[in-house]
Amino acid sequence: MKPAQLTFYFLYLFVVIADIMLMLSHADQFRYFTKPLLMPMLMLSLIVATPKTSHVRSKSLILLALTFCLLGDILLLFQKDDIIYFQYGLAAFLVGHIFYILFFTRIKPFTKNNALFTFFCGIGILAYIIFLLVILWRNLAKEQLEIPVAAYAFTIGFLLLSTLNLLTNRRMRNIAWTYFIPGSALFILSDSILALNKFNEEISHANLFIMITYVIAQFLLIAGASRFLKKA
């Protein structure tokens, strides 16, 4: 690992700790400075780690994913002021997830040869997404957010499926198991806690759990992407 990449990882950890401490101390006004720094730290770590990768388009997809996640982070900081910021933040993360999906399907497209594996993985993910939406549906209807949240839920479910699909590529299995699959699974866990806390019933220390799972998820996805791009 290059010293510059390691430096940005440590800076990311520092900002994560600072942001969580501000959140726990209810000093949310200062999080307008810390939370928007998270994704840039990961972007810079990716850039310095992979200056000469042959997969330029794949690298661009990851940077675009992080850019929209950064926009989502900023918008969600204002969600207490107006529900519209939650909707815009959701849309930003939705686009970010689509770029992640494009990155993973570019590495390993879905094929007929692996249709059975894809089917069983998809059924499991679909069952979870539907179960979650059933729990949330009544309160989503009150806010008229059924369609946006459902679209987001199915998209992030497809993100997990696209990382599981990497297991059908022998060269990608180690990176998939170590980084991409746990990263996408933690993303789903983070968003599930957020949704349940917001639209079902309040969860004790929900914001802490949401933040921890989110920052680990993003780190794993970018660390895995850096490792893949270095090999290219």
Steps between C-alpha positions, in 0.01 A plus 500: 500500500634841402575745785272761340209255490561400861506868597156558352369188673619639834345837417175322417512323837573829676203672333275201578591514869456878510161479328376226734617692807316810379190292439513341847553839664202643306723762338335444163578852381867401468420189297443729204881515490593139584253281311566660157869414544444124512453415134778737378747311722403173332507660156853629558612163637378334179663760276845482662488118517416446133669770288570270201219247498398360162134501605443873473125469443456275802692748712278781370188304601627466858584870520154587370344268758690677778408842360128424522543343844669823607202694368270265690698550820465877470129494418416266789659747742201726430225237520380629838415832334284354224408151377599612149866478600449136594345435159783677317757319714332169420514583130870589521585171671283316247713639216815420698388138536431479128858603428622236745284241321643606163849458644432146624313386189783639289740272688269198469178525298204275580498198268268212416764254618459628856124552483419244772745655746367848421140380540548353849701801621240732352213314669666536841568871452150561359341326799685730739414816304131409483494411871652839586260690273197323651605623844550856375220529245227656715720783624657546158152549361436779751804687365422398138845341477400146404637512145829685570590281798399181317711599198794572728456171687494291183801690364715437805384139497625476142829652618547206736404259222760654268772444761387140560521448124876565526532161672448339160835651394784304659742792487254725683386265776753609761434872449125437487490307829741736676376838382208526259244259648539613864509862382173476308340293780594765757355766269169314506521463878570872544210601277271246666568646844445850363168402342373310802596784733338763278188320382427228757605567858793674664806280551733569790831647377378460141709790365817347645429160341405663169822700490733217602357254247499769228863609538624140519294411192645786297853423616471133402361583155776751427778286648382213282475723194854629561632146522322403178622806311859445615497153346364627172 
